């Protein structure tokens, strides 16, 4: 009986580990590159970029409100940093003056979808409509084409990635999450970012984060002191002759990944 009990406990422990691993895998679509290890042959967006020049990008998702957007734009302007803003269509249509202000300040604008839906649940036609209409809404204000797309909630599947690529949108995730949407204080936001950045990193922030603007000068000054240079995502990624490894890191053909 003791032998059977030990075997049962061992089996239960193994099953518990398996379910823990599986649960982590299913959560990977909405997390950073460190959680993409399980992807196998899955289609992946760009989480980061293999570079040896210490270029990095900071990005802001725009979906709810504008209360803290002016402060963020002021902080970026003072530091002479150009960033990438991903805007949802209903946000762009509600705040066209902010869309124009972001564009006029020299920042890059990508789409964050039309309706901020879980797009892995949509059909190919629905995905295409989300991308086209949201891109058109942005272009109507800026007069510029939209090339970058960030899936809401970090949620994606093979169909979404293939469809966005086929329509000329580069799907973009992130490998450094500021968690500013959790209303962390500025010191905690800055610490999270600074400790995780490497050459080719893409930093995720939000235009309406409570303490994001306050954290930006610390993030920018600290990373610049470490030799990093900020560019928009469109100037960070490769447009052709690249592969994406199992972590979502974009690698130019012929180069070896450091992951």
N, C-alpha and C positions, 0 to 999 in steps of 0.2 A: 504493500500500500504506500509506503514511504517513497519508493521508486516512482510509482505512478503519480504521486503528488508533486514530486520534483519535476517530472516530465511535463505535467500540466502547467506548473508555474513557468517553466521555460518557454512553453508554447505560447502562453498568454503574454509573456514579456515580448516575444518575437512579434506576435500579432499587434501589440500596442505600438512597437517601434515602426512596423509597417504602416499602420494607419496614421501615425504622426508624420512620417515621411510623405505619405500620399497627401495629407492635408496641406503640408507645406508646399507641395508641388502645385496643387490647385490654386494656392494663393499667389503663385509666382507671377501671374499675368499682371498683377497690380502692384508689384514691388520693384525694388532695384535689381541691378544686374547680378548681384550676389545670389539671387534666388532663381536664376534662370538655368541653373546647372542641369536640370532634369529635362530640358526641352527636347533633346534628341533631334529629330528631323523637323521640328516645328518651325514655321515661318516666324521670324523675329523682327521687331522694329530696331532702330538704332538706340542703344542705351548709352554708349560712349564711343569714342573714336581713338584708334591707335595713332598717336602722334608723339614725336620726340621734340617738339618745340614749345611745350608747356602752354599751348593754347587751351583755353577752357571757355565754356559758355554758361551764362546764367539766364534762366527762363522764368516766365511768369504766366500762370494760367488765369484767364479772366472769364469768370462765369457769374459771379454774384457781387454786385455793388461796386462803388468807386471811391468809398470814403478815404481810403489810404493810398490811392493811386497817385495823386499829386505829390505826396511826400516821397514815394518811391521814385517817381520821375525826377524829382529834385535831387535825390541822393545819387542817382545814376548820372545826371547832368554834372553835378559837382565833381564826380570822380572821372568824368569823361569816359564812361563805359556804355557801350551799345549792347543791348540785350535782345532777347526774342520773346515776344508776347504771343500766346496762343489764345485766341478769343472765340467764344461760342457765338453763333449767329445771333441769338436773341440778345446777347450782351452788346454785340456790335450795333445792332439795330436800335437798342435802347439808349446807347451812349455813343453816338457817332462822333460827337465832339471829342471824346476821349480817344477814340480810334484815330482820329485825325491828329490829335496831340501826340500820341505815341509815334505815329508815322513821321510827323514833322520833326520830332526830336532825334530822328535817325535810327530808330529801333526797327527791328524786323518783326513782321506780323504773320503768324501762321494760324490755321484753323484748329479749333478745339471741338469741332462738330457743329451741327445745327441746333440740336436739342439737348445735348449733354446726356445722351442715353448710353446704356450698356450696349455697345455696338456689336459685340460678339453674338447678340441675340437677334440681329437684323439680317435680312436677306441681302443678296448682292445689289439688287435694285435700290433698296432702302439705304444701304451704305453709300452707294454712288450719289443718291439724291442729297444725303447729308453733307457729303464732301463738296459737291458742286454748288449747292445753294449757299453754304457757309463761305466758300471761297469767293463766290460772286458778291456776297454782301460786303466782304472786306475790300475787294477790288473796286467796288463802286465808290468807296470813300477815298481809298489811297491811290487808285489808278495804277496799282502794281499787281502782278500775278502772285498767287499764293502757292508756295511749293512745299510747305511743311505742314504736317498734321500730327496732333497729339491726341490719342484716344482718351475720352473721358474715363476717369477712375483707373487709368492704366490698363483698361480691360481690352483684350484683343483675342482674335483667333486667326487661323490661317487665311480664312476668307477675307477678313478685314485687311490684313497685311497685303495680300495679293491684289485686292481691289484698289486699295490706295496707291500701290505702286503702279498699277496699270493706268490709273488716271493721272499719273505724274506727280503724286504727293509722296514725299519722303516721310514715313511714319517714325516719330521720334518719342522715345521715353526719356529716362534719366538714370543716372547711377549714383547721384547724391541728392537725397531728399531732406530738405530743410525742416520739414514738419511744421512749417510756420502756420498752417491752417489749424493746428491744435492750440494756437495762441501761446506757444512757448515764449518765454521772455527773450529779449534780444541776445543776451549772452549765450543762452542755450542754443538758439538758432545758429549763431555764428560758430559756436564750438562744433556743432554737428557738421556743418559744411566744411570748415577748415580742416577738420581731422580726416575727412573722407576724400577730398579732392586729389586727383592725379592728372597728369597730362591727358587731354582729351575728354575730361569729365563734362557732363551736362548736369547742371544744378537745377532742381525744381523748387520754385517759390510760387507765391500767389499774389495777385495784384491787390487783394484786400486783406492780406495778413495783418493782424493787429500790431505786431512788432517788427515786421519785415523791413520797413524803411529804416528803423533804428538800428537794425543789425547790419544793413548793407555796408556802411562805411568800415566797420570792423572786418567784415568778410573781405571786402575789396582791398583794403590796405594790407591786411595780413597776407593774403594770397599773392599780392604784388610783391611784397617783401620776400616771398619765397620764390619769386621768379616767374609767376604765372601771368599770362596776358588774356584779357577778356575779349571775346569776339562773339558776334551773333552765331547761332547754330548753323546758318547757311554758309558761313565762312569756316566752320569747323569740320563739317562732314565732307566726304568724297562723293562726287557726282557720278563717277563711273570707275570701272576696273577695281572693284572691291568685293570682299566677302564679309559676312557677319558670323562671328564665331558663336559658340554655345552660350556665351554670357551676354550676347547682344552687342559685343564690341565690333565696330566697323573697322576693317583692316584692309589697307590697299594691297592689291595683288602683288605677291612677291615679298611682302613683309611678314615677319613672325610676330604673333601676339605675345604680350607679356603677361597674359592671364594664365 
